Amino acid sequence: MNLNLKSQNSLSTENSEKWETNPNLISWKLGFPIKNFGFTLIELLIVIAILGGLATILLMRFPASQRRARDARKRSDIKQYQVAMETYAARNRGNFFVALGNLATPANCGTTLLNLTTCPDDSRGNPFNYQIRSDLTQYVLWGTLEQGNDAGATLFFVVCSDGRTADSLVNGGPVCPL
């Protein structure tokens, strides 16, 4: 039995001597081995700086993509009004209804006029507008877009009764500006 204990002691002595000869692998502290592998402070700071730079780039791109998404929804909503108005005109001998200003009011888009179950509206509070010619045969719909043009001017998405649609610097009126 003593022989076994002696051999175990000699093994632990050999192991401790082996580890002490290579201080980079393991050092003896508080009676147990501690590995000295890890990252230096400089390496950690470089990684944090790179991640911070990537996060900044992503955060700068995020609001622009949100604006584009809201503009796409505005275009879709205005097209929905166009379809509803064409349906109204088909039921009323080709005449469009008389309403000026904001289309997204319950009186304009409810079941009595445009037969829309909900009134699509701009989430930013800019109304979708509508103007009609005095003979009730042509109309112009438009809404303000969040993405301006290259010069920073305000753009409007315009839909005319003849089917033309485009982004325009002119916001509408009784005659199609396109």
N, C-alpha and C positions, 0 to 999 in steps of 0.2 A: 504494500500500500504506500509505503514511503517512496517507493520507486516511482509510482505514478505521480505523486505530488512533485517529486523532484523533476520529473520530465516535463510536467506542466509549467513549473517555475522556469525551467531552462528555456521552454518555448516562449514564454512571455518576455523573458530577458532578451532572447534573440529578436523577437518582434520589436521590442522597444528600441533595441540597438539599431535595427534596420530603419525604423522610422526616424530616429534621431539623426541618422546619417543623411537623410534627405529632408531638410526642414521645410521645403516647399510643399510636400505632400501632407504631412500631419505633424502637428506639434502637440506636446503634452501640456495640458493646462487643466487644472482642477481634477486631475486624475483620469481624464478620458481624452481620446484623440479628437481634434477639431481640424476639419479640412480648411485649407486656405484658398480654395477656389472661389471665384466670384467676379463681380464687375467692379471696376474702379469708378470713382466718382466722376471722372471725366467721361467715361463711356456712358454712364447713366445720363449725364447732362446732355450729351450729344443726341442720344435716343429721344429724350424728352423734347429737345429743340426740334428735331425732325418731325415728331408726332404733332407738336404744336403748330408747325408750319403747314402740315397737311390739313389739320383741323381748321386753320384759318382759311385756307383756300376753299375747303368744302363749305364753310359757313358763309363765305362771300358769294358763292354760287347759289346757295339755297333760296334767298329772297327773289332772285331773278327767275328761277324756275317756278316759284309760287305765283309771281305776276303773270308769267306766260300761261300757267294753268288757269288762273282766274279769267284771263282774256279769252282763252279757248271756251270756257264755260259761257262767258258773255256772248260770244259769237253764236254758240249753240242756242242760247235762250232767245236771242233776237231772231234767229231762223225759226224757232218754234212760234214766235209771234207772227212771223211772215206766213207760215202755213195756216195758222188760225185765222189770219185776216183774209187770206185767199178763200178759205172755206166759208167765211162770213159773206164775202162778196158773191160767191157762187150761190148762196141761199137767198141773196137779196138783189138779184138782177144786175150783178156786176158793180154795185155801189158798195163802197167801204163805209164803215161807221164814222160818225163825227165825234172825235175825242181828241183833245190836244194835250200835250204835256206828257206826264208820266204814264206809261202803259200799265205799270204794275199796281194799279189800284183795283180793289175788288169790283168797282163799278165798271171798269174797262175790260177786265179779263175774266170776270165771273161767268156763270152759266148763261146769262141772258145775252151776252154779246159774242164773245170769242170761244165759248165752250171749253175753256181751260179749267182743269180741276185745281191747279195751283197757279199762282201768278209768279212766274220767274222774275227775280229781281237781282239787282247788282248787290253783291255782298259788301261793297264799300260805300253804298249810299248814293251812287250816281244813278239817276233814273234812266230807264230806256225810254226814249222819246219817240213821238209819232206826230207827223204833220200830213195833212191831206190837202189836195187841190180843191178849190171851191166847187168844182163840178162833181166831186166825190169819186173820181175815176182813177186817180193816181195818189200814191202815198210814198212817204219816206220814213223809214225807221232808223234810229241810230242810238248808239251807246258809247260812252267814253271808255277808251282802253287805258290800261295802266302803263303799258310799254309805249313810250314815246318814240318818235322817229330819231334819226341820227343827230339832228340839230336840237333835240330836246323838246320839240313842239308837241302839243297834245294831239293824239290821234283818235279818230272816231271810227267805229265799224258802222258802215252805212249799208242799208238794204233798201233798194228801190222796188216799186211795184212791178216793174218790167223784169225783175229777176236779177238785176245787176247787184253785186255785192263787192265791197272793197274797203280797205282802210283808207281814210281820207282826212285831210287837214280841215275840211269844211264839214260842219256838223249836221247838215241837212237843210230842211226847209220844204216848202210845198213842191218844189221842182227838184228832181234828182240831180245831185251835184257830180255824179260820176260820168 
